[in-house]
Amino acid sequence: MPHPPPPDVCNPADHSLTRRLFLGSAALGGFGRLFAADHAARAAAQQRHVILVFMSGGPSQFETWDPKTGRPTGGPHLSQQTRVPGVRFDEYMPNLSRLAGRMATIRSMTSDLGDHMEGHYLAQTGHKPTSVVAAAPHWLSVAAHELPPAGDVPGYVVLGSEQGGNMAVPGAGFLGAGFQGLFCPGRGRGPEDLPADGPQALAAFRRREDLRRGLSRSFTDGRATPGVEGHDATFAAVERLLRNRDLFDLAKEPARVGDRYGPTALGRDCLLARRLVERGVPFVRVQHQSGLAWDKHRRAFDSQRHLTREFDTAVGALIDDLTDRGMWDRTLVVLMGEFGRTPEIMGQGSPGRNHWTKSWSLSLGGCGVKPGVVVGSTNADGTAVKDRPVTIPDLFATFYTLLGIDYKHELEFEGRPVPLTENGKGTPVREVL
């Protein structure tokens, strides 16, 4: 049997509406009023959130959370002392060094898929591409399936495109279109190609939707298939968006707040992510630049200082903002890529690092994560995990536990059980709980 969540982990009961709330909603005018504004606000206050900032390409652990300054593998970057005694981060991460006492750092990640496409799939679904009978859903699609939003907002939003090098964000897989992340193109912009704004546009959309449903009813009757359900879910999502356009309106944010995040695409997307979760969207994935920005095989060390500064500014502001607004304890922030970089520095003249899966790093915080913890370590040159290896299934078991989801739970595809992680592997990293 799975271990019960420790006391400081989000309790599954926190994600459920109380019996009194349910019955009270019925008394106020039927179950259709269950998510009326006052009850939705109360439910939203109990909602747990995730903001995943994904660093596509494989961020170097040596130039982020596990520097080896002065060692043959260390590279030219210096390091700096964090707020956690004895723990040092890269010199171009002053904000994350200041905030290290709020986060947990895992320095002993280990995996075995060093190809970008396969590594992306594993690091975002918990499954190897060859281990499932159907396309596996992104773990945030799973979270949206298990913990639907407490109001009339999208359950999962994707900010920014990962396209580049044939990469694409894993979708909802066999869960269907209803749990697909709502795509926004990045740079703080909302969904594209929505109908015109205003009450007349919404009324026109509803008339067309009534016509569509009437014309398709003869086909859909008796066909409760994922395809039919997904088709209807897509139109329902559009209507919700038309009612909630201001969700994505960064013009409503004070300029002084946006300035803290920086004038970059990531800065605007991190600000939008905060706005979305504050207004009830439970799960947001933020892409740090399109393509494989962290894939530094050559010309790594000079270009990475700019990349790291941009990342540090935007993510540091996000963590501070969530804390200042009282949202930190119910928002899980995850900072990670698909693997790390080689200890060996490759190339002449314009050196860099290749792909490395044996020992790499990431960071997470909020929503029950024990602050200031460093899990595991690598040896002096970072060539191997020295103690406490953590696998991708372990990481996903930790994510789900923090959200109050049973990590041993199984989904179902065509009558067959599908575990949340590959073959049901993985144990939560208790040191961070």
Contacts in CASP RR format, 6 or more apart in sequence:
PFRMAT RR
TARGET T0000
AUTHOR 0000-0000-0000
METHOD contacts of the structure
MODEL  1
MPHPPPPDVCNPADHSLTRRLFLGSAALGGFGRLFAADHAARAAAQQRHV
ILVFMSGGPSQFETWDPKTGRPTGGPHLSQQTRVPGVRFDEYMPNLSRLA
GRMATIRSMTSDLGDHMEGHYLAQTGHKPTSVVAAAPHWLSVAAHELPPA
GDVPGYVVLGSEQGGNMAVPGAGFLGAGFQGLFCPGRGRGPEDLPADGPQ
ALAAFRRREDLRRGLSRSFTDGRATPGVEGHDATFAAVERLLRNRDLFDL
AKEPARVGDRYGPTALGRDCLLARRLVERGVPFVRVQHQSGLAWDKHRRA
FDSQRHLTREFDTAVGALIDDLTDRGMWDRTLVVLMGEFGRTPEIMGQGS
PGRNHWTKSWSLSLGGCGVKPGVVVGSTNADGTAVKDRPVTIPDLFATFY
TLLGIDYKHELEFEGRPVPLTENGKGTPVREVL
2 406 0 8 1.000
2 407 0 8 1.000
2 408 0 8 1.000
3 428 0 8 1.000
3 430 0 8 1.000
5 11 0 8 1.000
5 12 0 8 1.000
5 401 0 8 1.000
5 404 0 8 1.000
5 433 0 8 1.000
6 430 0 8 1.000
6 433 0 8 1.000
8 368 0 8 1.000
8 370 0 8 1.000
8 433 0 8 1.000
9 368 0 8 1.000
9 401 0 8 1.000
9 402 0 8 1.000
9 404 0 8 1.000
9 433 0 8 1.000
10 48 0 8 1.000
10 330 0 8 1.000
10 367 0 8 1.000
10 368 0 8 1.000
10 402 0 8 1.000
10 403 0 8 1.000
10 404 0 8 1.000
11 404 0 8 1.000
12 404 0 8 1.000
12 405 0 8 1.000
12 406 0 8 1.000
14 46 0 8 1.000
14 48 0 8 1.000
14 404 0 8 1.000
15 46 0 8 1.000
15 47 0 8 1.000
15 48 0 8 1.000
15 147 0 8 1.000
15 403 0 8 1.000
15 404 0 8 1.000
17 34 0 8 1.000
17 39 0 8 1.000
17 43 0 8 1.000
21 39 0 8 1.000
21 42 0 8 1.000
21 43 0 8 1.000
22 34 0 8 1.000
25 31 0 8 1.000
25 32 0 8 1.000
25 33 0 8 1.000
25 34 0 8 1.000
25 36 0 8 1.000
25 39 0 8 1.000
26 33 0 8 1.000
26 34 0 8 1.000
28 36 0 8 1.000
33 39 0 8 1.000
35 43 0 8 1.000
35 150 0 8 1.000
35 151 0 8 1.000
35 152 0 8 1.000
40 150 0 8 1.000
40 151 0 8 1.000
40 152 0 8 1.000
43 150 0 8 1.000
43 151 0 8 1.000
44 149 0 8 1.000
44 150 0 8 1.000
44 151 0 8 1.000
44 280 0 8 1.000
46 150 0 8 1.000
47 147 0 8 1.000
47 149 0 8 1.000
47 150 0 8 1.000
47 280 0 8 1.000
47 282 0 8 1.000
47 330 0 8 1.000
48 147 0 8 1.000
48 282 0 8 1.000
48 330 0 8 1.000
48 331 0 8 1.000
48 332 0 8 1.000
48 367 0 8 1.000
48 402 0 8 1.000
48 403 0 8 1.000
48 404 0 8 1.000
49 277 0 8 1.000
49 280 0 8 1.000
49 281 0 8 1.000
49 282 0 8 1.000
49 283 0 8 1.000
49 284 0 8 1.000
49 327 0 8 1.000
49 330 0 8 1.000
49 331 0 8 1.000
49 332 0 8 1.000
49 367 0 8 1.000
50 140 0 8 1.000
50 143 0 8 1.000
50 282 0 8 1.000
50 283 0 8 1.000
50 284 0 8 1.000
50 331 0 8 1.000
50 332 0 8 1.000
50 333 0 8 1.000
50 334 0 8 1.000
50 367 0 8 1.000
50 399 0 8 1.000
50 403 0 8 1.000
51 270 0 8 1.000
51 273 0 8 1.000
51 274 0 8 1.000
51 277 0 8 1.000
51 284 0 8 1.000
51 286 0 8 1.000
51 318 0 8 1.000
51 331 0 8 1.000
51 332 0 8 1.000
51 333 0 8 1.000
51 334 0 8 1.000
52 140 0 8 1.000
52 283 0 8 1.000
52 284 0 8 1.000
52 285 0 8 1.000
52 286 0 8 1.000
52 334 0 8 1.000
52 336 0 8 1.000
53 266 0 8 1.000
53 270 0 8 1.000
53 286 0 8 1.000
53 288 0 8 1.000
53 311 0 8 1.000
53 315 0 8 1.000
53 318 0 8 1.000
53 333 0 8 1.000
53 334 0 8 1.000
53 335 0 8 1.000
53 336 0 8 1.000
54 124 0 8 1.000
54 162 0 8 1.000
54 285 0 8 1.000
54 286 0 8 1.000
54 287 0 8 1.000
54 288 0 8 1.000
54 336 0 8 1.000
54 337 0 8 1.000
55 288 0 8 1.000
55 293 0 8 1.000
55 294 0 8 1.000
55 311 0 8 1.000
55 335 0 8 1.000
55 336 0 8 1.000
55 337 0 8 1.000
56 116 0 8 1.000
56 120 0 8 1.000
56 162 0 8 1.000
56 167 0 8 1.000
56 287 0 8 1.000
56 288 0 8 1.000
56 289 0 8 1.000
56 291 0 8 1.000
56 292 0 8 1.000
56 293 0 8 1.000
56 294 0 8 1.000
56 295 0 8 1.000
56 337 0 8 1.000
56 338 0 8 1.000
57 116 0 8 1.000
57 291 0 8 1.000
57 292 0 8 1.000
57 293 0 8 1.000
57 294 0 8 1.000
57 295 0 8 1.000
57 337 0 8 1.000
57 338 0 8 1.000
58 292 0 8 1.000
58 294 0 8 1.000
58 295 0 8 1.000
58 337 0 8 1.000
58 338 0 8 1.000
58 339 0 8 1.000
58 340 0 8 1.000
58 341 0 8 1.000
58 355 0 8 1.000
58 360 0 8 1.000
59 294 0 8 1.000
59 337 0 8 1.000
59 340 0 8 1.000
59 341 0 8 1.000
60 294 0 8 1.000
60 296 0 8 1.000
60 300 0 8 1.000
60 304 0 8 1.000
60 340 0 8 1.000
60 341 0 8 1.000
60 353 0 8 1.000
61 107 0 8 1.000
61 340 0 8 1.000
61 341 0 8 1.000
61 359 0 8 1.000
61 360 0 8 1.000
61 361 0 8 1.000
61 378 0 8 1.000
61 382 0 8 1.000
62 68 0 8 1.000
62 73 0 8 1.000
62 74 0 8 1.000
62 75 0 8 1.000
62 77 0 8 1.000
62 341 0 8 1.000
62 343 0 8 1.000
62 353 0 8 1.000
62 382 0 8 1.000
63 75 0 8 1.000
63 77 0 8 1.000
63 90 0 8 1.000
63 92 0 8 1.000
63 300 0 8 1.000
63 301 0 8 1.000
63 304 0 8 1.000
63 308 0 8 1.000
63 341 0 8 1.000
64 89 0 8 1.000
64 90 0 8 1.000
64 93 0 8 1.000
64 308 0 8 1.000
64 361 0 8 1.000
65 89 0 8 1.000
65 90 0 8 1.000
65 105 0 8 1.000
65 107 0 8 1.000
65 361 0 8 1.000
65 362 0 8 1.000
65 363 0 8 1.000
66 107 0 8 1.000
66 361 0 8 1.000
66 378 0 8 1.000
66 382 0 8 1.000
67 74 0 8 1.000
67 77 0 8 1.000
67 78 0 8 1.000
67 79 0 8 1.000
67 88 0 8 1.000
67 89 0 8 1.000
67 90 0 8 1.000
68 74 0 8 1.000
68 75 0 8 1.000
68 343 0 8 1.000
68 380 0 8 1.000
68 381 0 8 1.000
68 382 0 8 1.000
69 75 0 8 1.000
69 77 0 8 1.000
69 78 0 8 1.000
69 79 0 8 1.000
69 88 0 8 1.000
71 380 0 8 1.000
71 381 0 8 1.000
71 382 0 8 1.000
72 381 0 8 1.000
73 343 0 8 1.000
73 344 0 8 1.000
73 345 0 8 1.000
73 381 0 8 1.000
73 382 0 8 1.000
73 383 0 8 1.000
74 345 0 8 1.000
74 381 0 8 1.000
75 301 0 8 1.000
75 345 0 8 1.000
76 301 0 8 1.000
77 90 0 8 1.000
77 91 0 8 1.000
77 92 0 8 1.000
77 301 0 8 1.000
77 304 0 8 1.000
77 305 0 8 1.000
78 91 0 8 1.000
79 88 0 8 1.000
79 89 0 8 1.000
79 90 0 8 1.000
79 91 0 8 1.000
80 88 0 8 1.000
80 89 0 8 1.000
80 90 0 8 1.000
80 91 0 8 1.000
80 93 0 8 1.000
80 94 0 8 1.000
80 97 0 8 1.000
81 87 0 8 1.000
81 88 0 8 1.000
81 97 0 8 1.000
82 88 0 8 1.000
82 89 0 8 1.000
82 96 0 8 1.000
82 97 0 8 1.000
82 98 0 8 1.000
82 100 0 8 1.000
82 101 0 8 1.000
83 97 0 8 1.000
83 98 0 8 1.000
83 99 0 8 1.000
83 100 0 8 1.000
83 101 0 8 1.000
84 100 0 8 1.000
84 101 0 8 1.000
84 372 0 8 1.000
84 374 0 8 1.000
87 100 0 8 1.000
87 105 0 8 1.000
87 374 0 8 1.000
89 96 0 8 1.000
89 97 0 8 1.000
89 100 0 8 1.000
90 308 0 8 1.000
92 304 0 8 1.000
92 305 0 8 1.000
92 308 0 8 1.000
92 309 0 8 1.000
92 312 0 8 1.000
93 308 0 8 1.000
93 311 0 8 1.000
93 312 0 8 1.000
94 312 0 8 1.000
95 312 0 8 1.000
95 313 0 8 1.000
95 315 0 8 1.000
95 316 0 8 1.000
95 317 0 8 1.000
96 103 0 8 1.000
96 312 0 8 1.000
96 315 0 8 1.000
96 316 0 8 1.000
96 363 0 8 1.000
99 316 0 8 1.000
99 319 0 8 1.000
99 320 0 8 1.000
100 372 0 8 1.000
101 371 0 8 1.000
101 372 0 8 1.000
102 319 0 8 1.000
102 323 0 8 1.000
102 328 0 8 1.000
102 365 0 8 1.000
102 366 0 8 1.000
102 371 0 8 1.000
102 372 0 8 1.000
103 319 0 8 1.000
103 333 0 8 1.000
103 363 0 8 1.000
103 364 0 8 1.000
103 365 0 8 1.000
103 369 0 8 1.000
103 371 0 8 1.000
103 372 0 8 1.000
104 363 0 8 1.000
104 364 0 8 1.000
104 365 0 8 1.000
104 369 0 8 1.000
104 370 0 8 1.000
104 371 0 8 1.000
104 372 0 8 1.000
104 373 0 8 1.000
104 374 0 8 1.000
104 375 0 8 1.000
104 431 0 8 1.000
104 432 0 8 1.000
105 361 0 8 1.000
105 362 0 8 1.000
105 363 0 8 1.000
105 372 0 8 1.000
105 373 0 8 1.000
105 374 0 8 1.000
105 375 0 8 1.000
106 361 0 8 1.000
106 362 0 8 1.000
106 363 0 8 1.000
106 364 0 8 1.000
106 374 0 8 1.000
106 375 0 8 1.000
106 376 0 8 1.000
106 390 0 8 1.000
106 395 0 8 1.000
106 429 0 8 1.000
106 432 0 8 1.000
107 359 0 8 1.000
107 361 0 8 1.000
107 374 0 8 1.000
107 375 0 8 1.000
107 376 0 8 1.000
107 377 0 8 1.000
107 378 0 8 1.000
108 359 0 8 1.000
108 375 0 8 1.000
108 376 0 8 1.000
108 377 0 8 1.000
108 378 0 8 1.000
108 385 0 8 1.000
108 386 0 8 1.000
108 387 0 8 1.000
108 388 0 8 1.000
108 389 0 8 1.000
108 390 0 8 1.000
109 359 0 8 1.000
109 360 0 8 1.000
109 361 0 8 1.000
109 362 0 8 1.000
109 390 0 8 1.000
109 391 0 8 1.000
109 392 0 8 1.000
109 395 0 8 1.000
110 357 0 8 1.000
110 358 0 8 1.000
110 359 0 8 1.000
110 360 0 8 1.000
110 385 0 8 1.000
110 389 0 8 1.000
110 390 0 8 1.000
110 391 0 8 1.000
111 119 0 8 1.000
111 122 0 8 1.000
111 123 0 8 1.000
111 339 0 8 1.000
111 357 0 8 1.000
111 360 0 8 1.000
111 391 0 8 1.000
111 392 0 8 1.000
112 357 0 8 1.000
113 119 0 8 1.000
113 121 0 8 1.000
113 122 0 8 1.000
113 128 0 8 1.000
113 338 0 8 1.000
113 339 0 8 1.000
113 357 0 8 1.000
114 338 0 8 1.000
114 339 0 8 1.000
114 355 0 8 1.000
114 357 0 8 1.000
115 355 0 8 1.000
116 165 0 8 1.000
116 167 0 8 1.000
116 292 0 8 1.000
116 295 0 8 1.000
116 338 0 8 1.000
116 355 0 8 1.000
117 129 0 8 1.000
117 166 0 8 1.000
117 167 0 8 1.000
118 128 0 8 1.000
118 129 0 8 1.000
119 338 0 8 1.000
119 339 0 8 1.000
120 162 0 8 1.000
120 167 0 8 1.000
120 170 0 8 1.000
120 338 0 8 1.000
121 127 0 8 1.000
121 128 0 8 1.000
121 129 0 8 1.000
121 136 0 8 1.000
121 170 0 8 1.000
122 128 0 8 1.000
122 129 0 8 1.000
122 338 0 8 1.000
122 392 0 8 1.000
122 422 0 8 1.000
123 336 0 8 1.000
123 337 0 8 1.000
123 338 0 8 1.000
123 339 0 8 1.000
123 392 0 8 1.000
124 138 0 8 1.000
124 139 0 8 1.000
124 169 0 8 1.000
124 170 0 8 1.000
124 338 0 8 1.000
125 136 0 8 1.000
125 137 0 8 1.000
125 138 0 8 1.000
125 139 0 8 1.000
125 170 0 8 1.000
126 136 0 8 1.000
126 139 0 8 1.000
126 392 0 8 1.000
126 393 0 8 1.000
126 396 0 8 1.000
126 420 0 8 1.000
126 421 0 8 1.000
126 422 0 8 1.000
127 136 0 8 1.000
127 421 0 8 1.000
127 422 0 8 1.000
128 422 0 8 1.000
131 422 0 8 1.000
131 423 0 8 1.000
132 418 0 8 1.000
133 413 0 8 1.000
133 416 0 8 1.000
133 418 0 8 1.000
134 173 0 8 1.000
134 174 0 8 1.000
134 413 0 8 1.000
134 414 0 8 1.000
134 418 0 8 1.000
135 170 0 8 1.000
135 171 0 8 1.000
135 173 0 8 1.000
135 174 0 8 1.000
136 170 0 8 1.000
136 173 0 8 1.000
136 174 0 8 1.000
136 418 0 8 1.000
137 145 0 8 1.000
137 170 0 8 1.000
137 171 0 8 1.000
137 172 0 8 1.000
137 173 0 8 1.000
137 174 0 8 1.000
137 175 0 8 1.000
137 176 0 8 1.000
137 179 0 8 1.000
137 411 0 8 1.000
138 156 0 8 1.000
138 169 0 8 1.000
138 170 0 8 1.000
138 171 0 8 1.000
138 172 0 8 1.000
138 173 0 8 1.000
138 181 0 8 1.000
138 285 0 8 1.000
139 396 0 8 1.000
139 399 0 8 1.000
139 400 0 8 1.000
139 420 0 8 1.000
140 156 0 8 1.000
140 181 0 8 1.000
140 283 0 8 1.000
140 285 0 8 1.000
141 156 0 8 1.000
141 171 0 8 1.000
141 172 0 8 1.000
141 173 0 8 1.000
141 175 0 8 1.000
141 179 0 8 1.000
141 180 0 8 1.000
141 181 0 8 1.000
142 175 0 8 1.000
142 179 0 8 1.000
142 400 0 8 1.000
142 405 0 8 1.000
142 411 0 8 1.000
142 420 0 8 1.000
143 156 0 8 1.000
143 282 0 8 1.000
143 283 0 8 1.000
143 400 0 8 1.000
143 403 0 8 1.000
143 405 0 8 1.000
144 155 0 8 1.000
144 156 0 8 1.000
144 179 0 8 1.000
144 181 0 8 1.000
144 282 0 8 1.000
144 283 0 8 1.000
145 175 0 8 1.000
145 179 0 8 1.000
145 411 0 8 1.000
146 403 0 8 1.000
146 405 0 8 1.000
146 409 0 8 1.000
147 282 0 8 1.000
147 403 0 8 1.000
147 405 0 8 1.000
148 155 0 8 1.000
148 282 0 8 1.000
149 155 0 8 1.000
149 280 0 8 1.000
149 281 0 8 1.000
149 282 0 8 1.000
150 280 0 8 1.000
150 282 0 8 1.000
151 280 0 8 1.000
152 240 0 8 1.000
152 243 0 8 1.000
152 244 0 8 1.000
153 240 0 8 1.000
153 244 0 8 1.000
153 247 0 8 1.000
153 276 0 8 1.000
153 279 0 8 1.000
153 280 0 8 1.000
153 281 0 8 1.000
154 181 0 8 1.000
154 182 0 8 1.000
154 237 0 8 1.000
154 240 0 8 1.000
154 241 0 8 1.000
154 281 0 8 1.000
155 179 0 8 1.000
155 181 0 8 1.000
155 182 0 8 1.000
155 281 0 8 1.000
155 282 0 8 1.000
155 283 0 8 1.000
156 179 0 8 1.000
156 180 0 8 1.000
156 181 0 8 1.000
156 182 0 8 1.000
156 281 0 8 1.000
156 282 0 8 1.000
156 283 0 8 1.000
156 284 0 8 1.000
156 285 0 8 1.000
157 181 0 8 1.000
157 182 0 8 1.000
157 184 0 8 1.000
157 276 0 8 1.000
157 281 0 8 1.000
157 283 0 8 1.000
157 284 0 8 1.000
157 285 0 8 1.000
158 169 0 8 1.000
158 181 0 8 1.000
158 182 0 8 1.000
158 183 0 8 1.000
158 184 0 8 1.000
158 284 0 8 1.000
158 285 0 8 1.000
158 287 0 8 1.000
159 184 0 8 1.000
159 186 0 8 1.000
159 188 0 8 1.000
159 269 0 8 1.000
159 272 0 8 1.000
159 273 0 8 1.000
159 284 0 8 1.000
159 285 0 8 1.000
159 286 0 8 1.000
159 287 0 8 1.000
160 183 0 8 1.000
160 184 0 8 1.000
160 185 0 8 1.000
160 186 0 8 1.000
160 187 0 8 1.000
160 265 0 8 1.000
160 269 0 8 1.000
160 286 0 8 1.000
160 287 0 8 1.000
160 290 0 8 1.000
161 169 0 8 1.000
161 183 0 8 1.000
161 185 0 8 1.000
161 186 0 8 1.000
161 287 0 8 1.000
161 290 0 8 1.000
161 291 0 8 1.000
162 168 0 8 1.000
162 169 0 8 1.000
162 287 0 8 1.000
162 290 0 8 1.000
162 291 0 8 1.000
163 290 0 8 1.000
163 291 0 8 1.000
164 290 0 8 1.000
164 291 0 8 1.000
164 292 0 8 1.000
165 291 0 8 1.000
165 292 0 8 1.000
167 291 0 8 1.000
167 292 0 8 1.000
169 285 0 8 1.000
169 287 0 8 1.000
171 180 0 8 1.000
171 181 0 8 1.000
172 178 0 8 1.000
172 179 0 8 1.000
172 180 0 8 1.000
172 181 0 8 1.000
174 226 0 8 1.000
174 411 0 8 1.000
174 413 0 8 1.000
174 418 0 8 1.000
175 411 0 8 1.000
176 226 0 8 1.000
176 227 0 8 1.000
176 229 0 8 1.000
176 230 0 8 1.000
176 233 0 8 1.000
177 227 0 8 1.000
177 229 0 8 1.000
177 230 0 8 1.000
177 231 0 8 1.000
177 233 0 8 1.000
177 234 0 8 1.000
178 229 0 8 1.000
178 230 0 8 1.000
178 233 0 8 1.000
178 234 0 8 1.000
178 237 0 8 1.000
181 285 0 8 1.000
182 191 0 8 1.000
182 237 0 8 1.000
182 241 0 8 1.000
183 191 0 8 1.000
184 190 0 8 1.000
184 191 0 8 1.000
184 192 0 8 1.000
184 248 0 8 1.000
184 272 0 8 1.000
185 192 0 8 1.000
186 265 0 8 1.000
186 268 0 8 1.000
186 269 0 8 1.000
186 287 0 8 1.000
187 265 0 8 1.000
187 268 0 8 1.000
187 269 0 8 1.000
188 248 0 8 1.000
188 250 0 8 1.000
188 265 0 8 1.000
188 268 0 8 1.000
188 269 0 8 1.000
188 271 0 8 1.000
188 272 0 8 1.000
189 248 0 8 1.000
190 248 0 8 1.000
190 272 0 8 1.000
191 241 0 8 1.000
191 248 0 8 1.000
194 238 0 8 1.000
194 241 0 8 1.000
194 242 0 8 1.000
194 245 0 8 1.000
195 201 0 8 1.000
195 204 0 8 1.000
195 205 0 8 1.000
195 238 0 8 1.000
195 242 0 8 1.000
197 245 0 8 1.000
201 242 0 8 1.000
202 239 0 8 1.000
202 242 0 8 1.000
202 243 0 8 1.000
205 238 0 8 1.000
205 239 0 8 1.000
205 242 0 8 1.000
206 239 0 8 1.000
209 235 0 8 1.000
209 239 0 8 1.000
212 235 0 8 1.000
213 232 0 8 1.000
220 228 0 8 1.000
220 232 0 8 1.000
241 247 0 8 1.000
246 252 0 8 1.000
247 275 0 8 1.000
247 276 0 8 1.000
247 279 0 8 1.000
247 281 0 8 1.000
248 272 0 8 1.000
248 275 0 8 1.000
248 276 0 8 1.000
250 258 0 8 1.000
250 268 0 8 1.000
250 271 0 8 1.000
250 272 0 8 1.000
250 275 0 8 1.000
253 271 0 8 1.000
253 275 0 8 1.000
257 271 0 8 1.000
257 321 0 8 1.000
258 267 0 8 1.000
258 268 0 8 1.000
258 271 0 8 1.000
258 317 0 8 1.000
260 317 0 8 1.000
260 320 0 8 1.000
260 321 0 8 1.000
261 267 0 8 1.000
261 268 0 8 1.000
261 270 0 8 1.000
261 271 0 8 1.000
261 313 0 8 1.000
261 314 0 8 1.000
261 317 0 8 1.000
261 318 0 8 1.000
262 313 0 8 1.000
262 314 0 8 1.000
262 317 0 8 1.000
264 310 0 8 1.000
264 313 0 8 1.000
264 314 0 8 1.000
265 289 0 8 1.000
266 286 0 8 1.000
266 288 0 8 1.000
266 289 0 8 1.000
266 310 0 8 1.000
266 311 0 8 1.000
266 314 0 8 1.000
266 315 0 8 1.000
267 310 0 8 1.000
267 313 0 8 1.000
267 314 0 8 1.000
267 317 0 8 1.000
269 286 0 8 1.000
269 287 0 8 1.000
269 314 0 8 1.000
270 286 0 8 1.000
270 314 0 8 1.000
270 315 0 8 1.000
270 317 0 8 1.000
270 318 0 8 1.000
271 317 0 8 1.000
271 318 0 8 1.000
271 321 0 8 1.000
273 284 0 8 1.000
273 286 0 8 1.000
273 318 0 8 1.000
274 318 0 8 1.000
274 321 0 8 1.000
274 322 0 8 1.000
274 325 0 8 1.000
274 327 0 8 1.000
276 284 0 8 1.000
277 284 0 8 1.000
277 322 0 8 1.000
277 327 0 8 1.000
277 331 0 8 1.000
278 325 0 8 1.000
278 327 0 8 1.000
288 294 0 8 1.000
288 311 0 8 1.000
289 307 0 8 1.000
293 307 0 8 1.000
294 304 0 8 1.000
294 307 0 8 1.000
294 337 0 8 1.000
296 303 0 8 1.000
296 304 0 8 1.000
296 341 0 8 1.000
296 352 0 8 1.000
296 353 0 8 1.000
297 346 0 8 1.000
297 352 0 8 1.000
297 353 0 8 1.000
297 354 0 8 1.000
298 347 0 8 1.000
298 350 0 8 1.000
298 351 0 8 1.000
298 352 0 8 1.000
299 350 0 8 1.000
299 352 0 8 1.000
300 351 0 8 1.000
300 352 0 8 1.000
300 353 0 8 1.000
301 351 0 8 1.000
301 352 0 8 1.000
315 333 0 8 1.000
315 335 0 8 1.000
318 333 0 8 1.000
319 328 0 8 1.000
319 333 0 8 1.000
322 328 0 8 1.000
322 331 0 8 1.000
322 333 0 8 1.000
322 366 0 8 1.000
328 366 0 8 1.000
329 366 0 8 1.000
329 367 0 8 1.000
329 368 0 8 1.000
330 367 0 8 1.000
331 366 0 8 1.000
331 367 0 8 1.000
332 364 0 8 1.000
332 365 0 8 1.000
332 366 0 8 1.000
332 367 0 8 1.000
332 368 0 8 1.000
332 369 0 8 1.000
332 399 0 8 1.000
332 402 0 8 1.000
332 403 0 8 1.000
333 364 0 8 1.000
333 365 0 8 1.000
333 366 0 8 1.000
334 362 0 8 1.000
334 363 0 8 1.000
334 364 0 8 1.000
334 365 0 8 1.000
334 399 0 8 1.000
335 362 0 8 1.000
335 363 0 8 1.000
335 364 0 8 1.000
336 362 0 8 1.000
336 363 0 8 1.000
336 364 0 8 1.000
337 362 0 8 1.000
339 355 0 8 1.000
339 356 0 8 1.000
339 357 0 8 1.000
339 360 0 8 1.000
340 355 0 8 1.000
340 356 0 8 1.000
340 357 0 8 1.000
340 360 0 8 1.000
340 361 0 8 1.000
341 352 0 8 1.000
341 353 0 8 1.000
341 354 0 8 1.000
341 355 0 8 1.000
341 356 0 8 1.000
341 360 0 8 1.000
342 353 0 8 1.000
342 354 0 8 1.000
342 355 0 8 1.000
342 356 0 8 1.000
343 353 0 8 1.000
343 356 0 8 1.000
343 381 0 8 1.000
343 382 0 8 1.000
343 383 0 8 1.000
344 353 0 8 1.000
344 354 0 8 1.000
345 351 0 8 1.000
345 352 0 8 1.000
345 353 0 8 1.000
346 352 0 8 1.000
346 353 0 8 1.000
346 354 0 8 1.000
358 383 0 8 1.000
358 384 0 8 1.000
358 385 0 8 1.000
359 378 0 8 1.000
359 382 0 8 1.000
359 383 0 8 1.000
359 384 0 8 1.000
359 385 0 8 1.000
362 395 0 8 1.000
364 432 0 8 1.000
365 371 0 8 1.000
367 402 0 8 1.000
367 403 0 8 1.000
368 402 0 8 1.000
368 433 0 8 1.000
369 402 0 8 1.000
369 432 0 8 1.000
369 433 0 8 1.000
370 431 0 8 1.000
370 432 0 8 1.000
370 433 0 8 1.000
373 431 0 8 1.000
373 432 0 8 1.000
375 388 0 8 1.000
375 390 0 8 1.000
375 429 0 8 1.000
375 431 0 8 1.000
375 432 0 8 1.000
376 385 0 8 1.000
376 386 0 8 1.000
376 387 0 8 1.000
376 388 0 8 1.000
376 389 0 8 1.000
376 390 0 8 1.000
377 385 0 8 1.000
377 386 0 8 1.000
377 387 0 8 1.000
377 388 0 8 1.000
378 384 0 8 1.000
378 385 0 8 1.000
378 386 0 8 1.000
379 386 0 8 1.000
388 431 0 8 1.000
390 429 0 8 1.000
391 425 0 8 1.000
391 426 0 8 1.000
392 421 0 8 1.000
392 422 0 8 1.000
393 421 0 8 1.000
393 422 0 8 1.000
393 424 0 8 1.000
393 425 0 8 1.000
393 426 0 8 1.000
393 427 0 8 1.000
394 426 0 8 1.000
394 427 0 8 1.000
394 428 0 8 1.000
394 429 0 8 1.000
395 429 0 8 1.000
396 407 0 8 1.000
396 420 0 8 1.000
396 421 0 8 1.000
396 426 0 8 1.000
397 407 0 8 1.000
397 421 0 8 1.000
397 426 0 8 1.000
397 427 0 8 1.000
397 428 0 8 1.000
397 429 0 8 1.000
398 428 0 8 1.000
398 429 0 8 1.000
398 432 0 8 1.000
398 433 0 8 1.000
400 406 0 8 1.000
400 407 0 8 1.000
400 409 0 8 1.000
400 420 0 8 1.000
401 407 0 8 1.000
401 428 0 8 1.000
401 433 0 8 1.000
402 433 0 8 1.000
405 420 0 8 1.000
407 420 0 8 1.000
407 421 0 8 1.000
407 426 0 8 1.000
407 428 0 8 1.000
408 419 0 8 1.000
408 420 0 8 1.000
408 424 0 8 1.000
409 419 0 8 1.000
409 420 0 8 1.000
410 417 0 8 1.000
410 418 0 8 1.000
410 419 0 8 1.000
410 420 0 8 1.000
411 417 0 8 1.000
411 418 0 8 1.000
411 419 0 8 1.000
411 420 0 8 1.000
412 418 0 8 1.000
END
